[in-house]
Amino acid sequence: MNSVPESTSAAGHGRPTAGVPGSVTPFPGTGPRIAGEPGGDPAGRAAPAVQGPTPLQTLRALGSGPRGLVEAEAEVRLARTGENVLPARRPVPWPRRFLRSLRDPFTSVLLCLGLVSAVVSAWGTACVILALVAVSCVLRSAEEHRADRSTASLRELVATTATVVRRASEDASPVEREAPVADLVPGDVIRLRAGDLVPADVQLLRTDGLTVHQSALTGESAPVVKRALDVPDPALSGAGPFAQPQWCFQGSSVTSGSGTAVIVATGGETRFAATHDGRAGPRGASAFDRSVQGISWTLIRFMLLTPPLVLMANAALRGRGLETLPFAVAVAVGLTPEMLPVIVTTALARGAARLARTGGVIVKRLPALHDLGAVDVLCLDKTGTLTEDRPVVAGATDSGDLPAPDVLRWAAVGAFWTLHLAELPTADALDEAVLDAVEEYGPPDPGEVDPEAYEGVAVLPFDPVRRVATAVVTKPGRIGVHTLVTKGAVEAVLDRCALDRDERDRLLALADRKAASGLRLLAVARAERAARAGAYTPADERGLTFLGLVALRDVPDPSAAAALGVLARRGVAVKVLTGDHPGTAARICSDLGLHPGGPVGADDVVTADSLDGLSDAELVSVADRATVFARCTPEHKARIVAALRAGGHTTGFLGDGVNDLAALHAADVGICPRNAVDVAREAADVVLAEKDLTAIGHAVLAGRRSSGNIATYLRITLSSNLGNVIAMLTAGLMLPFLPMLPAQVLVQNLCFDAAQLAFAFDRSAASALRRPTELRPRDFLRFITGFGLLNAAADLATFGVLALALHNASGDSGEAAFHAGWFTENLLTQALVMVLLRTGRGAAERRPGGPLRAAAAGLAVIGVVLPLTPVGPLLGMSALPPLYYLLLGSVLGLYAVGLTAARRRYERRHAPEAATLS
């Protein structure tokens, strides 16, 4: 055990930093700096010191001591340095949220159209468009704010605390208490124990078998040994900061042992904040981003071409000049799905709110809900997701692979006294499994080992370096004899046994065969030693007698098999990315019906080390075919996820640790449970109430419902708009007057926009939920082109109807009647399209839900009634003769028949695309 003298000093020694007057940090800026390292003291004043100051120097520089800070001083420092939180946790101001919403491609297009409309004095159009832009931005900002508040409340439920040593006054005794991590300040003395997250950058004052994981910062998968250094160690000269044993950094986690440390940097000054601030670079475009951008640019091309064509055609054929510019802009606006930002935000917000209310699932980024609906590959670890993280004993065998209950009982002796004497923060799952199995065996027979007959003397807890745990016990009546019971990793235990090379190799081969069948193994050994009063050390773990192997297996989660079946039926493939043994991973996946496929060699499971030699292009093929990847490091997980995305898949990744950050960032949708570490929750797009595949299935379903409604809106609106624009351009060239006045176009768009809001509240058909939903621009273009031309044909057929009905009209009355007739026909055909092209293929599925039925009926009523009201003449429309309505009914009937036939033909020829669109 290393320690620092119980000594204190006054504040003010050393160089002031970190904005703490009267208190100092020896290494300012992004965590503790080593003298001579870039960013360290340019004067090199921290010298003995390639490794930095000693613990005593650090305590003096911070105005602290082993007895901790006084509470009043800690409060002053907290006010000056701010909370110990990462910069990313700070709330985003409302104005910035609102402006960030304008980056949406459709919103930007609408904003530009609104400004152009204002330039050409089409004030009505400009006001409506700008109002829609504002509503969309407000809705999106409000929903993101709600998600942030929900995430903040989750943080409170799983608030991270640390054990801090503080005093009520200068003369008071130090008291250990749990304090929120956010309240820690430089100079605080904290206790670290197994299972704790390191809450800030610290220098160790004393340690006892301390090892930590720092993979979030270095990528190394194995824990590293940490210890306090009372004096500089020349052997560490020139080593980097992470190799220095006396430093622990925020983002690390304690795997074993304990320690006392002083905090030297918090919040944005830690190395974790510096390492993750921008290191990952900008996140790649998600499925939603790619889809919206593709559709946006398709529409932008149309809209940029439309006004010049209208102007040139009218100038060439009708001799009209710039007076047609407002009409040209109105035509471009007519092609735009103005309500898309509002529909998208409303549909996604409703889905997110429903998930939060019923499933405890928080969607932090609204487009992530669409991406969930588009996910076709879900990557996850098996522990705690496919399994209960609760192993059970499958059997115990001796060195000859014969059943040996005594091996299990000796393991129980070690497990029992390890749990009672090691003061572990949580019981080891393997020890608990061993003790449960011994209870099921019942009382031992005479001559067999009785675990209750032994008393504990000492314990050497498990640590990742030794990979064994040893309990020293004695049996009443055997005076002068202590028994060492050692259990742990097979290789580590065999190295401590008195075995020749051949026997050791035979036992290793036996263990490999068992591990390949999916079992986890504990080797058990013991030795008799003369009783002594002195402390036992790892040096005593030598010359042991090998007893046998305890085999354990993972217990599948009861809901995992059913959840995997649901995901498979919905077209979501599951990939398991685990650090476990290949045999263990294959066994649990096979038990759950998740059969791995072996693209590499003859193995069923791809081991991560076999991927290291593959190029990115080769990895795309391997990742697409394989199901289970074992021995994965954090870098392997992120690379596999990136390869799946490069192969055209929409990926989700479920993770909960700091080692999952890279993969969470690489996926289209990062998912984590609410009990994940803080940084994982910050990086994730979706937070689950529990680490449960069933919850993910519900979230996927909600995403498909929302995406299906958005796809339906786009399909119907774009095809209808395209048909109207084609007909309007054709009519503009055939008629001696404008086919519709800009004000009439505006009112028509307003009516249709109001009706389209019902799509956000529609009930998705079952067929829309069976497959991943992605808005693919090429598929949309084919759909809207075909049905747009059909709609244009119906519009142009209305010319013949109007010619028959109005053949006696002339002058302004004929023009007003034409406008009224086409206005009515446009709204009626759009109402028909809303009903007949709704999501779903069966007759029952095409029957619209309540909101959509009411909206279509309201649109039809307005189309018929508005020209007959006093508002009609104000808009330049007049009443129509009865003959027109009779002939129009025939046209609409034929259009409905043609629309239904075209829909059925399209579904037969493009069934996969139809599923994708829906």
HELIX and SHEET records of a PDB file:
HELIX    1   1 PRO A   55  ALA A   61  1                                   7    
HELIX    2   2 GLU A   71  THR A   81  1                                  11    
HELIX    3   3 PRO A   87  ARG A   89  5                                   3    
HELIX    4   4 TRP A   94  SER A  101  1                                   8    
HELIX    5   5 PRO A  105  VAL A  119  1                                  15    
HELIX    6   6 TRP A  123  LEU A  157  1                                  35    
HELIX    7   7 VAL A  181  ASP A  183  5                                   3    
HELIX    8   8 SER A  215  THR A  218  1                                   4    
HELIX    9   9 PRO A  234  LEU A  236  5                                   3    
HELIX   10  10 PRO A  241  ALA A  243  5                                   3    
HELIX   11  11 GLY A  267  GLU A  269  5                                   3    
HELIX   12  12 ARG A  271  HIS A  276  1                                   6    
HELIX   13  13 ALA A  287  ARG A  318  1                                  32    
HELIX   14  14 LEU A  322  THR A  324  5                                   3    
HELIX   15  15 LEU A  325  LEU A  335  1                                  11    
HELIX   16  16 LEU A  340  THR A  358  1                                  19    
HELIX   17  17 PRO A  367  ALA A  374  1                                   8    
HELIX   18  18 PRO A  405  LEU A  421  1                                  17    
HELIX   19  19 ALA A  429  TYR A  441  1                                  13    
HELIX   20  20 PRO A  451  ALA A  453  5                                   3    
HELIX   21  21 VAL A  490  ASP A  495  1                                   6    
HELIX   22  22 ARG A  501  ALA A  516  1                                  16    
HELIX   23  23 PRO A  538  ASP A  540  5                                   3    
HELIX   24  24 ALA A  560  ARG A  569  1                                  10    
HELIX   25  25 PRO A  582  ASP A  591  1                                  10    
HELIX   26  26 ALA A  608  LEU A  611  5                                   4    
HELIX   27  27 ASP A  616  ARG A  625  1                                  10    
HELIX   28  28 PRO A  634  ALA A  646  1                                  13    
HELIX   29  29 VAL A  658  ASP A  660  5                                   3    
HELIX   30  30 LEU A  661  ALA A  666  1                                   6    
HELIX   31  31 ASP A  678  ALA A  683  1                                   6    
HELIX   32  32 LEU A  693  MET A  734  1                                  42    
HELIX   33  33 PRO A  742  GLN A  756  1                                  15    
HELIX   34  34 LEU A  757  PHE A  761  5                                   5    
HELIX   35  35 ALA A  766  LEU A  769  5                                   4    
HELIX   36  36 PRO A  777  ALA A  805  1                                  29    
HELIX   37  37 GLY A  811  LEU A  836  1                                  26    
HELIX   38  38 ALA A  843  ARG A  846  1                                   4    
HELIX   39  39 GLY A  850  VAL A  865  1                                  16    
HELIX   40  40 LEU A  866  LEU A  868  5                                   3    
HELIX   41  41 VAL A  871  LEU A  874  1                                   4    
HELIX   42  42 PRO A  882  ARG A  909  1                                  28    
HELIX   43  43 ALA A  911  LEU A  917  1                                   7    
SHEET    1   A 3 LEU A  69  VAL A  70  0                                        
SHEET    2   A 3 THR A 161  ARG A 167  1                                        
SHEET    3   A 3 VAL A 175  PRO A 180 -1                                        
SHEET    1   B 6 LEU A  69  VAL A  70  0                                        
SHEET    2   B 6 THR A 161  ARG A 167  1                                        
SHEET    3   B 6 VAL A 189  ARG A 193 -1                                        
SHEET    4   B 6 SER A 253  ALA A 265 -1                                        
SHEET    5   B 6 ASP A 201  HIS A 213 -1                                        
SHEET    6   B 6 VAL A 224  VAL A 225 -1                                        
SHEET    1   C 6 LEU A  69  VAL A  70  0                                        
SHEET    2   C 6 THR A 161  ARG A 167  1                                        
SHEET    3   C 6 VAL A 189  ARG A 193 -1                                        
SHEET    4   C 6 SER A 253  ALA A 265 -1                                        
SHEET    5   C 6 ASP A 201  HIS A 213 -1                                        
SHEET    6   C 6 TRP A 247  CYS A 248 -1                                        
SHEET    1   D 8 ILE A 362  VAL A 363  0                                        
SHEET    2   D 8 VAL A 686  LEU A 688 -1                                        
SHEET    3   D 8 VAL A 669  PRO A 673  1                                        
SHEET    4   D 8 THR A 651  LEU A 654  1                                        
SHEET    5   D 8 VAL A 377  LEU A 380  1                                        
SHEET    6   D 8 ALA A 573  LEU A 577  1                                        
SHEET    7   D 8 VAL A 628  ALA A 630  1                                        
SHEET    8   D 8 VAL A 606  THR A 607  1                                        
SHEET    1   E 6 VAL A 392  THR A 397  0                                        
SHEET    2   E 6 THR A 545  ARG A 553 -1                                        
SHEET    3   E 6 ARG A 520  ALA A 530 -1                                        
SHEET    4   E 6 VAL A 481  GLY A 488 -1                                        
SHEET    5   E 6 VAL A 468  THR A 474 -1                                        
SHEET    6   E 6 GLU A 455  LEU A 460 -1                                        
END                                                                             
